Amino acid sequence: QAEDGIRDCLLSRGLGDVYKRQHENSKGTTYHLNCKDVTLKSTGRVQRIYYFSKDARDTATDKPDGYNVKENSRTGLPFLTKK
């Protein structure tokens, strides 16, 4: 846990973990879940964002507890929602 109370992104621990960070949409495209800490310009507060990418990146992370992966029915893009 970081000093400011924000947990570090959970990074990969092995090949089995890859499947926890991937989502295949209804069109057959595989997306990889990533996270990043960003500083908000308006308040200067640090906030964690989660996003999906088509390529595997070093910012890959596991799905956070309390969230589900859903898919935009029109575009097929995945996104996280709270349970």
Phi, psi and chi 1 to 4 in degrees:
 res  aa     phi    psi   chi1   chi2   chi3   chi4
   1 GLN       -  135.9 -178.1  151.4  -17.5      -
   2 ALA   -78.6  164.1      -      -      -      -
   3 GLU   -60.7  -35.1  -70.9  178.3   19.5      -
   4 ASP   -83.5    6.5   57.8    4.7      -      -
   5 GLY    86.9    1.2      -      -      -      -
   6 ILE   -96.7  125.3  -63.4  175.1      -      -
   7 ARG   -71.3  146.1  -66.3 -174.5  -44.1  136.5
   8 ASP   -66.9  151.2  -67.1  -28.6      -      -
   9 CYS   -61.4  138.3  -67.8      -      -      -
  10 LEU   -77.5  112.6  -58.9  171.9      -      -
  11 LEU   -93.3  167.6  -60.9  177.2      -      -
  12 SER   -58.9  142.5  171.6      -      -      -
  13 ARG  -119.4   -3.8  -71.7  168.1  -66.9  -73.6
  14 GLY   170.2  174.5      -      -      -      -
  15 LEU   -62.9  -35.4  -74.5  176.0      -      -
  16 GLY   -62.5  -28.4      -      -      -      -
  17 ASP   -72.1  -19.7  -69.1  -24.2      -      -
  18 VAL   -56.8  -39.8  168.5      -      -      -
  19 TYR   -69.0  -21.5  -60.7  104.4      -      -
  20 LYS   -75.4  -19.5  -64.6  178.2 -174.1  174.9
  21 ARG  -105.3    0.8  -61.3 -174.7  -47.7  -88.6
  22 GLN  -110.3  151.0  -69.6 -178.7  -14.0      -
  23 HIS  -138.8  126.3  173.2   74.9      -      -
  24 GLU  -101.1  123.0 -173.9  172.9  -36.5      -
  25 ASN   -81.4  179.2   70.2    0.9      -      -
  26 SER   -67.5  -15.7   59.4      -      -      -
  27 LYS   -93.2    0.3  -61.1  177.1 -178.1 -169.6
  28 GLY    87.8    7.6      -      -      -      -
  29 THR   -88.0  133.3  -55.1      -      -      -
  30 THR   -93.8  131.6  -60.5      -      -      -
  31 TYR  -118.5  148.8  -69.9   90.2      -      -
  32 HIS  -113.4  133.3  -57.0  -91.7      -      -
  33 LEU   -83.1  132.7  179.9   62.0      -      -
  34 ASN  -130.0  161.4  -61.1  -82.1      -      -
  35 CYS  -139.2  158.8   74.9      -      -      -
  36 LYS  -157.4  141.5 -179.3  177.1  175.8  179.8
  37 ASP   -93.1  126.6  -69.8  -27.4      -      -
  38 VAL  -122.1  151.3  -63.5      -      -      -
  39 THR  -100.0  123.2  -57.0      -      -      -
  40 LEU   -72.5  130.4  -58.1  176.7      -      -
  41 LYS   -65.1  -37.5  -71.7 -177.9 -179.9  179.4
  42 SER   -69.5  -37.8   59.3      -      -      -
  43 THR  -118.4  -15.3   61.9      -      -      -
  44 GLY    78.8    4.2      -      -      -      -
  45 ARG   -76.5  142.8 -173.3  171.8   67.5   96.2
  46 VAL   -88.9  130.4  176.1      -      -      -
  47 GLN  -132.6  139.8 -178.6  172.1  -31.0      -
  48 ARG   -85.4  131.3  167.5  138.5  -42.5  129.3
  49 ILE  -117.4  147.4   61.7  167.5      -      -
  50 TYR  -116.2  139.6  -68.3   91.2      -      -
  51 TYR  -150.3  158.0   60.9   96.7      -      -
  52 PHE  -105.4  144.4  -73.7   90.1      -      -
  53 SER  -133.3  156.7   63.6      -      -      -
  54 LYS   -77.3  -24.0  -74.2 -173.0  178.0  179.9
  55 ASP  -105.4  153.8   57.2  -26.8      -      -
  56 ALA   -76.1  133.4      -      -      -      -
  57 ARG  -128.1  165.5  -60.4  178.6 -177.0 -174.2
  58 ASP   -76.2   -3.9   59.9   -7.2      -      -
  59 THR   -94.7   12.7   55.1      -      -      -
  60 ALA   -59.2  143.8      -      -      -      -
  61 THR  -147.5  162.7 -173.2      -      -      -
  62 ASP   -78.4  157.2  -66.5  -24.8      -      -
  63 LYS   -63.8  130.0 -177.8 -180.0   63.5  141.7
  64 PRO   -68.0  149.0   21.3  -28.2      -      -
  65 ASP   -59.1  142.4  -67.8  -23.4      -      -
  66 GLY    86.7    7.8      -      -      -      -
  67 TYR  -124.0  150.6  -74.6   82.5      -      -
  68 ASN  -119.6  154.1  -71.4  -37.6      -      -
  69 VAL   -95.5  126.7  177.7      -      -      -
  70 LYS  -121.0  171.4  -67.7 -159.7  176.1  178.4
  71 GLU  -131.8  136.1 -177.3 -179.4  -45.5      -
  72 ASN   -68.4  121.7 -179.1  -59.5      -      -
  73 SER   -65.9  -26.4   58.5      -      -      -
  74 ARG   -85.1  -45.6 -171.7  173.1   56.5   83.7
  75 THR   -98.8  -21.2   63.4      -      -      -
  76 GLY    82.4    2.8      -      -      -      -
  77 LEU   -74.4  133.0  -66.8  174.3      -      -
  78 PRO   -80.9  154.5   27.8  -31.7      -      -
  79 PHE  -153.3  161.7   58.1   93.3      -      -
  80 LEU   -95.7  141.8  -69.0  177.4      -      -
  81 THR  -131.7  151.4   61.1      -      -      -
  82 LYS   -73.3  144.9  -71.9 -169.6  176.4 -175.8
  83 LYS   -66.6      -  -72.4 -175.1  179.4  177.6
